[in-house]
Amino acid sequence: METLPQEQQPSDDAPVKSELESQIVDALRTVYDPEIPVNIYEMGLIYNLDVGADGTVGVTMTLTSPACPVAGSLPGEVQMKVESVPGVKSANVELVWDPAWNPSMMSEAARLELGMF
């Protein structure tokens, strides 16, 4: 029987990573900017999730504006929420401003919630 090279073999941890990523997204959906009644995930503030097979998670996120009153606390809250997910060993949250957030990044559900349709 032929053995595939390591990089071509199916990953046994792919379903686990997918499930872990889903749980992380669920946790992010519990985080709100206090001024906006829509969670940060649906707002489009989470630009990237990088879930490592070792349980480390990288989150790239932004805020609606650099002057956002929760700029100092929201990334820490995101880190705590992600690290509270079983299977996550650690989380690193990077706050970026490029690309700048705009309302087109919101999910359809968020636009409906805010009456922006």
Secondary structure, DSSP 8 states (H G I E B T S, - for coil): -----GGGS--TTHHHHHHHHHHHHHHHTT-B-TTSSSBTTTTT-EEEEEE-TTSEEEEEE--S-TT-TTTTTHHHHHHHHHHTSTT--EEEEEE--SS---GGGS-HHHHHHTT--
